[in-house]
Amino acid sequence: MTHSEDSIRLLLLKLLSFDTQNNDEVEKDRALKGETLPLLEFVRDRLSKIASVDLQEYSINCGTPKDGSLTLCNRGNLVARLNDPEHLPRVLLQGHVDTVPFGNFQGNPLGEVKEGIIYGRGAADMKGPVSAMITAFEKIAQMNDRMYSPVLLLTSDEEARDFAGIKKFLEANRMKIDFGICGEPTDFKICNRFKGATSRTIEVSGKAAHGSRPHEGRNAIYDAARIVILLQEFSEYINENLINPAFGGEDDNNKRSTLNVGRNIGGNKVNTVPESSIIEYEMRLVLPIEQYESELKSRVLDRIPPDITYAPATGFIFGPMVIDVNDAFSERLNAAIKLKGKSLEFSVMDGFSEASLLNINGIKTIIFGSGKSNYCHSSDEQIKVEDLELYEQVLISFFGSKKTLANI
């Protein structure tokens, strides 16, 4: 194992040891705190000797009058930058440090290493790439004739809470940033096509009654189930018919729209007829949202039986994006990838990432990271240490020096 691999390995194991689980629950006994501040303070203390480091603390107020209010604290963003001349272009290295819940993780979700592979919740998504970004930042800071000025951004609340972290950064940011690299795991492919996403709910209302006398009530879960069947049929329809060849590639799914019903929440007790049931679903988009809206209305909402009481609502909508990679930053990244022995591949980002929000706010950003995306959120989430070292070396070559550029 090289010194660089050992440094990244130890750093990743340290980051994994911080419990930063996050979810969108609003009930106090079910909500995960998503506290990232201890991790960010550790990184701040590590980088403060070589960089200007800002820690943007914030809290989130959530919940409803029905569930009770909930304030989530101990979270924030970290922004580290070097004291470079203003004429030097700024390039953002961005990653999030919150994770999805541990779930049924096989092994230690807070990190372990076996035969050159690190396992843990967040190893791939995305404390692994973040670790390599941090060590690369430290080494780039030692280059006197680097091409670009690095800005390291670590965010919270990407996995839940409506992307509060990146939104806080964008609201406060006054820096001109010329280019961005989001380190979500892509297995060294450059993702310049991002699927859009929309999150939605349908709340179904029934009538409560005692479970022994269901005829005196109306079971909202039964009614919700009828709507879920319509959504399943709609899912199959858009997957076969709402296609965009511009998003095509080796994976046939890339060009296709998808719909997933993620939760159906209803009822309080087994002996009570449920008076409410909430269907939560999402769609991944490859075409303008208007095409989905009209089809959703005609194929789902208009077909719900008139005796069912329901209320649809939209959480968020982000349209699909295609990022132009014909620029000096992308060309240099391409060259750095080839220099380190990897073939150049462009791909599609199926999942939603903070890169979309950065692009919407005028910071041109591609997604490029180490690790395989199929391990994200999995019960055996993992990443190879050698891939993290290679990722670090690609980033160093990208920022490089004028001499390095000549060699590339």
C-alpha positions, 0 to 999 in steps of 0.5 A: 500500500502506498503512502497516499493510499494509506492516508486516504484509507485512514481519513475515510475510516475516520469520516465513516466513524461519524454517524451522519444518518439522515432521513425525512421523517418529522416525528421525533421518535422516527427522525434521524438527526443527520448531524454533520457538525462534528465531522465538519469540525474535524475537517476544519481543524485539519485544513485550517493550517493551509487554507481559509475555512468557513463553517456555515452552521444552520438548523432546520425547522420541520414537522407539522401541527399534527406531528409536532414541531422539530428542530434539527441542529448540529449541521452545516457546510464547510468551504475551504479555499486558498489565498490565490490571485483573483485572476486564477480560475476557481474550480469547485470540488463538491461532496456531501457528508450525510448518509442514508440510514444504516438499514440492514447493513452487512458488517460495521456501518461505521467503517471497516477495511478488508483486503483493500476495500473499505465498507461502511454507510457512505463509503461510496456515497460519498465519504470515499470521494470526499476523502480523496478530494480532501487529500487532493486539496491538501496536495494541490495547496502545495503547488506553487504554479497550479492552473486553478484555485481549488474551492472545497465544498462539503455539504449536509442534507443531500440525502434528505431535508430538501437539499438544505445544505447546498441551498444555504451555500448558494444563498450565501455564496459571493465567490465567482466559481468558474467550474465545478466537479461533484464527486458522486461515484461514477466509476471515473465516467464523466456524467454530463447528462442529468436526469430530472426528478420530481417528488410527489404525494397523493393524500387519500382521505377516508373515515375512521371507525372501529376495526370490528365495524369497518362498514361504518368507516371508509378505509383510506389504505384500500382506496390508496391501493387502487391509486397505487395500481394506476401509478404502477400502470403509469410507470410501465407506460412512461418507461416504454414511451417517454424516451430520450435518445440523447440520454442513451448509452450502454445502459438501456435504462438511461434513456427511459423515464421511471416512476417509483412508489416509495411509501404508502403511509396510513393508519394508526392502529390495527383495530381502527379503520384508517382515515388517511393514507399518503402515497409518496412517489417520484419520477425520473425525467428525460423530457420536459416536465410538461409531457409528464403532467399531461399524461399523469392527469389523463392516465392516473388522476382522471381515472381515480374513481369519483367516490375516492377523496384525494389531494395530490401535491408536488414536492419538487421538480427539476428538469433534465440537463445536458451539460456542454463539455466543450470547454477548457476545464472539461478538456483538461479533466479529460486529459488528466483521466487519460494521463492516469490510464483510464479510458474517457467515457461520458455517461448519464446520472440517473439519481438526482445530485447537487450538481443540478442545483449548482448548474441552475445557479450558474456554476457549470458542474459535471459529476465525476467520482470514484466508486460504483454507483450500484453500491450507493445505499446498499447493504454492502456499500463499499469502495476500493482504496486503490480507486480513491488514490487514482481519483486523488491523482486525477484531481491533482493532475487536473489542477496541476502545474503549467509543466504538468499541462505541457506533459498532458 
